């Protein structure tokens, strides 16, 4: 048998792939985290909140993004795809192709000067086409790695980005590269694709501007979205008074071949209705559903709370058609209740789209020599849900079947344990220990406090006047620097905190944000990287 290799390839940089990578790296195994996108984060990075707790999705994800980005034993490989995998469990040779980014990752500082000066306007895919980006762009503000990329299809070749880039990171002549990785095991977590709602032509998606998909509505709700978290109609920017949610769009639909339940749609629609009501308390939200599936921990209680506390209306009916009211942009939802046809007018319609296998599922399966099931999700056995048809290759998250975030994360840790088991003897052989600067002795110095206050959209900014708090904090004794940030837990702000510690000679750091339970270790590590003792941080 060939010598085993103490490294794991994780394919897919969504929440499941990130969790698996962190588990493996913390257990002293080398991890290659590969994603087709220019940044990791997956679909969760696009979400506003998560159910059933209504926690900020980015607040949960950002510490994991930063953790994966700066972990010494995780090597990020973005904008890449797998070509083939040779070998056997314990010793795989994986061939991959890395597409040109046209920006040098090692030189790019993520300052954004290039995007500010770029004259090109292109559709912003991260915001689902509801906003625009430049020809040179970063996927989203908290992206990891925070490295810009040139869209050569939109680029007009003006050279502006190269002229303004002080780091000299723009490289128009970059070429696609092929490389080989040696790993002991592989975890597949490429996630899913959203169903294309235009295939359900009766709902008018693509024809009526005020019919949006659920992922578009997530971006509308998000503080970092195209409307800054304001619930507005795409057609005219008006605040809607009545919103309809239509369930099972692309799920449980035999004619389309998707006659399976997508698992999370009922709950995310309830969540979107609740969050929309929090944004606009007078808003009326109606959910049209066939069957309600609220089977997870505290899910049924969340459904009851939405109905009783928030006044979300639930109508058991399959909507037959959505038609636009001429001149107003409003929409007529045609449905049947107790065998009686009914029409109801709404300002906005949200289509709760189901989950499909990733676009390259068949290519990936062929490259890795694994089987897919009849729906083109990864084939697994009932009592071995993490194992693919090839020994040494494991699966987690929505690539195995549609599922929500908690289940994806649980499976990720399980897949990491499986992947580590077969190469456990090689722990520590390829890993490195992170080098930290010597701690600065501040015992004889007067306190010099830096305060960083988090805005976090409606989560904090909706109840606290953050800029006013910053101005007040500046008047407090020993505070020499204070600022507010949209997401203080993001990678760019972590870098900024380190810079401000050095610039202002800070010897105490305070962050005012959300829970210490998930975020305190992140900030402590940040100030330790700047040379301060971790107990000089307060949250």
N, C-alpha and C positions, 0 to 999 in steps of 0.2 A: 504494500500500500504506500502511496505517495506521502511525503511529509505534510503534516497539517499546517495551516496558515492561520495565525491569530488575528484575522481581519474579517470584517463583515461588510458586504455591499448592501445598502438599503436603497431601494429604488422607489422614489417618491418622497417629496419634501413637505407633505401636508402634516397635520397634527399627529397622525399615526406614525409616519416615517420619522418625524422629529422625536417623538417619545421613545420609539424603539432605539434610535441612535443614541439618545442620552443614557438610556439604561445600559446599553452595551459599552459605551465609552466609560461610564462610571464603574463598570466591572472589569476595567483594564483590557479592553479589546479595541483594536484600531477599527474605525468606522469610516467608510466612504459613503456619504449621503448624496445621491445623484437625483437630479430633477430636470425635467424637460424645460421648465420655465426658467427665466433669468434670475428668479428669486424663490426662496422657499416660503412656505406659509400655507399654500393650497387654498381651498375654498374657505376655510375658517377665517383667513385674513380678510375676506370680503364681508363677513357677517357683522351685524351690529351688536346683537346680544345672543346669549345661549339660554336654552330652556333646561330645567324649569326654574332656575334661580334668577333669571334676567341679569346675569353677570355680563359685563362687557367682554365680548369675544377677544378683542385685541389685548385687553388686560390679562386674560388667561394665557393667550398665545405668546405675547411679547417676551415674557421672561424665558420661555422655552426657545424662542427664536434667537434671543441674545445668547442663551446658554449654548445652543448648538453652534452659533457663529464664533464663539470665542473658546470653545472647549479644545484643548490641545490635541485630543485624540479623535476629533471629528474633522474630516476633510470634505469640504463642500465642493461638489462638482455640479454646476448649474448649466443650463442651456445645452444639455447633452442627452443622448439616447443610447440604449443598449443595442448592439448588433448581434452578438452571440455569446454563449457561455460554454466553454469546453471543460472537460475534467470531471471530477466527482466530488461528492460531499467531503469536506475537509480541505479540498484543493481544487478550486475553480480558476480558470483563466477567462476573464470576462473582457471582451472587446467592446469598446464604446467609441462613439463619435461625439466630439464637442464642437458645436457650431460657433462661428465667429461672432463675437460681441462687438467688435470694432472699437472697444475701449479696454485698455490694459487694466485688469483687475487689481494688480499690485500697486499701480500708480494712482488710480482713481481715489479721490478723497471723499466723494459723495457730496461735494459742496453745492452742486446744482446750477452753477453759473452757466454751463453749456445749455441746459434746458431753458433757462430764463431768456437767453438770447436767440434760441432757435426760432427761425421764422415760419417753420412748418407747423400746420395744425392737422393732427390725425385723431382718429377715433380711439378713445381710451377704453381698452378692453377690460381693465380692472373695474372700471365704473360702468361696465356693461353698455358702453356706447352713449351713456347719459352725459358724458363730459368729453373734453378733448385733452390731448397731450402733445408734446413736441415730437419731432423726428428723432431726437435723442431723449431718452426717458429712463426713469426708474419705475418699477412696476407699481409701488405704493410707498408712501412716506416712511413707513417703518421697515422697509424691505431689508432682508438679509440674504446675500451680501448687499450692502448699500453701494452698488456699482452700477453706473449708467450703461445704457446699451443703445446703439444706433439701429433704427429700423430702416434698412437699406431700400426697402420698397417705397418708403415715403420720403427718404432723404433726397434733397435736390442738389447735393454736392456743393453747397455754397462755401463750405470751409469755416463757417462762423464758430462752430463748437471747438474746432482745433485751435483757432486763434485765441479764444477766451480761456481755454484750459491751461491754467498756470502749472499744473502738474505734468503736462505733456502726455496725458493718458490716451488721447484719441489716436487710433491707429486704423486708418481707412484700408490698409492693405492686409489686415488680419485674414487668415485662412482657416477653413475647417480642419480640425485635427483629429487623428485617430490614436487611441491609446489602449493599453492593456492593463487590467488590474488583477492582482493575485489575491484571492480571498478564500476563506474557509467555508463560508455559508452566505446565503443571499436571502434578504427579506423583501417581499414585494408589497409596496403600499402606494401604488400610483393613483388611488382614489377613484373618482367617477366623473362622468360628464352630466351636465343637466340636460334633461329632455328639451328638444327644440319645440317651443309651443306653437310655432307657425305651422307645424304639421297638423294641429287641431284647428283647421281653418274656420270652424264654426264659432270660435271664440274671438276672431278678429285680430289676433296678435300680428303686428306688422302692418295692419291696415288702420287700426284705430290707435292713435298715440297714447290714449289713456288706459289701454290694456297693457299691463306690464307683467313680467315674470316675477316669481318670488325672489330670485337672486337680485333682480333690478330693484325691487322694493327694499331689500336689505341695504343696498347702496344709498337709496333715498333716505333711509332712516339713519344711516351712519354719520357720525360727526365729521369723519374724514371724507364723506361722500361728496357728490357734485353739488348738493344743495345745502351742505353744512349741517345736516341733521334736520332740516325743516321738511315736513311732509308736504310736498307740492306735486301738482299734476305736471307731467312732462309737456303737455300741449301748450299751456298758458301760464304756468307758474302759480296758479290759484291753489289755495289750501282747500282740499276736499272736505266735504261735510259727511259723505256716505261712501264707504269702501266695501266692495264685495270680494270675498276670497273664494275661488273655485278650486275644489280639491280633485285629486286623482287625474291631473293633466299629464298624460303619458305614463300613468301607472294603472294597473288592473284594466288594461285596454287590449283585449285579444286581437282585434283587427290590426293593431300596430305591432303585435308580437311582444308587447310588454305586459303580459297578463300576470304580473307579480306586484305585490305591495312594496312601495319604496320606503316603508318603515318610519321615516322621520317627518313626512309631509304634514300629517295632522298636527303634530306638536309645533313644528316651526310656523305653521299658519296661525295657531293660537298665540304663539309668542309674538309674531308680527302684529297681530291685532291688538294685543295688550300694550306693546311698546308704542304703537301708533296712538292709542288712547292716552298714554302717558305724555306724548308730545302734544296732542290736541284733545283735551278732556271732553269736549263737546262732540267729538267725532263719533259717528255711528258705524260700527263694524259688523258685517254679517258673513258667516262662513257657511257655504253650501257644501254639504258632504254626503257621501253614500253611507259609509260606516266610520265611526270614530275609533281610532286605535291609540289609546293612551295607556300603554302597558308597562312603562318603566317606573322606576322609583320616583314617587311623588308626582307622576304625570297626571293621574286622574284627579288629584287634588288641585293641580294647576289648571286643568280644564274647568273644574267647578269654580275656582276662583275667578277665572276669566269671565264666566257666565254671571256669577253672583255679585262680584265686587266691581268688575269693569264694565258689565253690561254688554258683553259680546253676545250677539245673537247667533244661534246655531239653527240652520234649516236643513233637514234631511231631504235632499233632492238632488237629482242629477241635472245640471244646467244643460239645456239643449242648444242655446244660441245666445250670443252677445251682439247687439246691434247698436250703432251710434245714433244719437239724436242729432239731426242736421242742425248745424249752426252753434250748438252749445258745447260740443265735445263730451256731453254726458252719455251714459251707456244704459241700454235696456237689457236686463238679464231675464231671459225667458226660461221658466222652469215649471215644474209641476209639484204641487203639494196636495197630498191626499186625493189624487186623481183629478185635481182641478188645475188647469193651466193658469199661470200667473206671470205678469210682467212687473218688474220693479226697476226704478231708475236709480242709478248710482253715478257718482262723480269719477270714480276710479275703480278698476277691476284688477285684482291680483291673481295670477294663475299659479297655483302651487304645483310646480313641475316636479316630476319624479327623477330618479337617478338611473343613469345608463352606465354601461361599462366604459372605461376610458377609451378615447378615440383610437389609440394604438394598441388596444388589448390583444388583437390577433397577431400583430407583428411582434409584440413583446413575448407572447406565448410561444410563437415559432422560434424566436431567437433563444429562448431559455429552455425550450423543450418541455413545456408543461401543457396540461390539458385545460380547456375551458368548458363550462357547462353549456346547456342549450341556449342560455341567454347571453353568452359570451362573458360572463363573470368567471373568475378563477374557480376551477373545479376542486372541491374538497369533499372529504367524507364526513358524514353526520357526527361521528364521535372523534374526528380528528380535524377540527375546523381551521387549524393553523397550518396544516401540511398540504403542500401541492402534490402533484403526481410524480415529482422528481425529488429524490432524497437530497436533503441539504438546502432546499429552496422552500421558504415559508411565506405565508401571506397574512396580512392583517388589514383591517379597515374595510372600506366600501368596495374594494376590488374583489373581495370574496362574496359579498352580497350587500345590498343597501343597508345602512345602519347609521345611528347617530354618533355624536362625538364621544360620549362616555364609553360606549361599547367599543368604538374604534381604538380609544386609548388603552382600554383594558386588554384588547387583543394585541396591541402593539407590544405591551410588556410581556405578554405570553409568547409572542413570536420571538422577541429578543431572548427570552430564556431558552427557547428551543434552539435558536441559532447559536447561542453561546455554549450549549450543552455539548455539541459535537466537536468543539475546538477548545474546550475548557482547559486542556493541558497547556495551551499556548498563551494563556493570559499573561499580560505584562511584557511579552517579548518584543512587541512592535510599538508599544505605547511610550509616551514621554511624560515627564512630570513638569507641570507648568512652573516656569521661573517667575518669581515675583520680586519686585524691588525691596530693598531693606526698608523697614519701617522707620518713618521720620520721628525723631524724638521731639515731641511738642510740649513736654512737661513744664518747661520754663516759659512758654509763650502764653500771651493773653489769648483768650478765645477769639477766633476769626471765623464767623459762621457764614456758611453759604446755604441759602434756602431755595428749594426747587418745588414749586407748587403745580400740581397737575390739574389740567382743565377737563380732559376726558369727555368732551361733548356734554350731553344732557346729564350724564351720570354724576358729575360734580358741578360743572358749569351751569347746569339747570337749576341748582339750588344755592350755589355759592358765587358771589361776585369775585371771581378769581383775580382779575387785575387790581381790584380794590384791596384784596388781601395782600397782594404783593407789595403795594405801596405802603400798607400798614407795617408789614414785616420789616421793610427797609428802615423804619424808625425805631425798631427795637434795639436794645443794647447789644453790642458785639456783632451785629449782623453787618457784614461788609459787602454782601452780594445777595440779590434775590431776583428770581425770574419765574415765569410760568411757561409751561409746555403743554401741548395737546396731549401727548402720551409720554410721560416721564420715564416709563419703563422701556421705551423703544431703543434700538441700538444706537441711533444717532444722538439721542439725549444722554445715553451712558457715556459716549465719547465726549459730549459737551461737558458733563459733570467733571470728568477727569481733566479736561482743558481748563475749566474754571478754577479747580483746586490749585492748579499750577499758576495760572494767571494772577489770581488774587491771594495766593498763599493761604488758602483756607486750611484750618485745622479742625473744623467741625462741619458736618454736613447734615442738613435736615431735609427730608422729602415729605411733603404733604400730599398723599395720594390715597389709593385704596388699601386693601388688606395687607398687613405685614406677613400674614400666613404664607402667601405665595410670592411676595415681592421683596421682603426684607433681605433674604440671602443674595438676591440679585444686586441690590444697592450696596450691600456690605462688600461683595466681591469687587464692585466697581471702585470703591474708595481704597480698597486694599491694593488694587492695581496702580493706584495713584500714590501709594506709599503711606497711607494712613492706616492706623489700627482700626479694625472693623467696629470696635465699640465706641469710636468717635462719630458714629452714625446714629441718628435718631429718626424714627418714622412716625 
